[in-house]
Amino acid sequence: MEILSNHWPLFVLIAFFVAVWFWIRFSQKQASLRQSRLAELAKRKSLQFNPDPTYQLVPAMQYFSLFQLGVERIVSNAFSGTVASDDRTFTVHAGDFLYKAASGKNRQTMATEHSFVLVSLPIGVNGAVSVRLEKLVDKVAGTFGLPDINFESEEFSRKFYITGEDKRFAYALFDPRMIRWLLETPPPDFIVSGGWLLVFGPIWSEREFERRLDWAGDFVRHCPRNPK
């Protein structure tokens, strides 16, 4: 007992490092499994898949502030390709996006990760709107002179918080057909800018990725051509 009492700090330290080792191994295994499932998803969608990290961002990312954050920006598990659906053909870029930025009093470098889907739209490059389900904070912001764009559909205006400098573009993009579909199928938060649709969020599973890809494809099919 005396030996144990004298060495218990060492035992605790060893147990800690063993637990950390197992956690790292578990995380690596989960990441590898997710990567394999994403590769299978890309194959099902007839998209190319590149798991390797790259600092090279696709040109469409220039239209979105997310991809301008931080100083070290990396894309991995990248999907890319062209999809033909009904009478529409669109380009897809998707994957995981990581950026690093200094934060806190000691300016420590922190990494932030998102999954994203970028899809080209048949609307030209003009106009930009940001859309999310309306929250209490949005209602409060409206009372302080930061209103969103309202539409003829009271239900749509009440349910969604839509911002953008070009109201005419927003009204043309969200025509009655698009509004009906969005009300019937609650969307993830999304942004339209430079003729592209961006959907993003915390790192997604393979199933979540597939849902976002399918939703983005449906958005393209409901999108009016060249709204003005």
N, C-alpha and C positions, 0 to 999 in steps of 0.2 A: 504493500500500500504506500509505503514511503517513497518507493521508486516512482510509482504512478504520480504521486502528489508533486514530486520534484520535476517531473517531465511533462506534466499535462499541457503546459503552453506549447511544447514542441508537438505533442499529439494533435492539438487544435490546429496548429499551423499546417501540419501535414494533411489533416482532414480537409482544411480549406483549399489547399492547392489541388488535392485529388478531386474535390467537388468542382473546382474551376476547370480542371482538365476534362472531366466528364461533360460539363456544360459546353465547352468549346467543341468537343467531338460531336455532341448531340446537335449543336447549331450547324456545324459543317455538314453533317449528314442530312439535316432538314433542308439546308440550302441546295445541296446536291440533288435531293429528291425533287424539290420544287423546280430546279433548272431542267431536270429530265422531263417533268410534266409540261413545262412551258414549251420545250422543244417539240413534244408530241402535239401540243395545241397548235403551234405554228404549222406543223405538217398537215393537220386536219384543215387548217384555214388556207392552205396553199401559200404560206408566207415563208420567207427566208428567216432563219434564226441564227443569231450570233451571240453566244454567251459571254464572250470576252469583253472586259471593260475597254472603253475607248473615250478619249477626250474630244473626239470629232463629233460635233453636233450637226444635225441636219439643218438646212437653211430655214425650214418652216418654224424652227424654234425661236427665231429672232422676233416673232410677233407676240411672244408671251413672256411676261416678267418673271415667271417661275424659273425659266432657263437662263436668266441673267443674274440670279442670286449667287452669292458666294464667290470664291476665287478659284476653286478647283472643282470643275464640273465633269462628271463621269456618267456615261450611259453604259449599261450592261443588260444582258438578257434581251437583246434588241430584236424586235420583229420588224420586217419591212417587206413591201410588195404592193402589188396592184390587185384590187378586187373588182370583179364585174358582178353586178347584182341588178336584176331586172334590166332597165335601160340606162343604168348608171354605172360608171366606172370611177373608182376613187383610189387614191394612194393611202397607204397605212404605214405609220411609224409608231412603234410602241416599245415599252421596256421599262427598266428601272433607272431612275435618275438620282444621282447622289451629288450633293454639293457640300463644300466645307466652308465654314466662316468662323471668325473669331467672335467670342461672346463672353460676357461676364467681366468682373472687375480685373481679373488676371488675363483677360483676352485669350482664353483657352480656345483651341480650335475644336469645333463641334461639327459632326457630320449629320446631315439630314437626308432622308431617302423618301422618294415618292415612286409610285408606279404611274404610268401615263399611257394614254392612247391619243395619237394625232391622226386626224383624217382630213383629207382634202375635200372641199365642198364646191358645188357648182354655182358659186355665188360671186365670183370675181374677188378682188382683193380689198375692196373698199368696205369700211364699216367694221365696228367691233362692239360686242356686247358680252357681258358677264351675267351668268344665270345661276341662281341657287334657290332652294326652297326658302321662303321667307321665315326669318326667326324674329324673336322679340327684340333683339338688338337692332335689327333693320327697321322695325317700326319706330323705335326710339330715335334712330338716326334721322328718320323722315321728319320728325317733329323739330329737328334742329337744322332744317334747311338742306338735308341731303336725301331728297326723294328719289325713288326709283322710277322707272318708266311704267306708266299705267296703260292698260289696253281696254278696249270696249268690253271684253269679257271680264266681269267683276270677279268671277271665280279664279280666273287665270292671274289677274292682278293681285288678288288676295293671297294666292298660294305661292307665287314666285316673286323673288326679288331680282329685278333686271336693271342693270345699269349700263350706260353707254352714252357717248357724246352725240351720236347721230340717231335721233329718234325715228327719223324716216326710214333708215335702214332696219331698225328693230321692228317697226310695224310691217315692213315688207317681208322680213325673214319669218316673223311669227304670224303667218297668215292663218285664217280659220282652220285649215286642215292641220297645220303644225300644232296649233293651240289644242285642238281636240285630242291629238295623239299624246301630247305632253300631259294633259290632264288625265288621260286614261292610263298612261304608263309613267309613273313618277320617276324622273330622271336623276342621275347623279349630278353634282355640281359640274358646270361646264362653262367654257369660254369660247367664243367665236371671234377670230381676228385674222386679218390678212388672207381670208379665204380658206381658213383651216378651223377645225373643231378640236378643242383640247378637253380631255377628261382626265382628271388626276386625283390621287388620294394616297393614303398610307399604303405601304407595300401590300400588293394583292396576292392572293392565292391563285392557282391555275384556274379555278372555277370563277373567281371574281374577275380575272383577266378576260375570260371568255364572255362573261356577261357584259363587260364594258365594250368589248369589240363588237358584240352583236348589237348592243344598243347604239353604238356609233354608226354602224351600218344602217340601222333603221332610221337614224336621224338623217342620213344622206338621202334615203329614199323618200322621206317626207319633206325634204328641203326644197323650197321653190327655186327655180333657176334664175340666176341673176336678179335678185331683188333690188329695187331701186327706190 
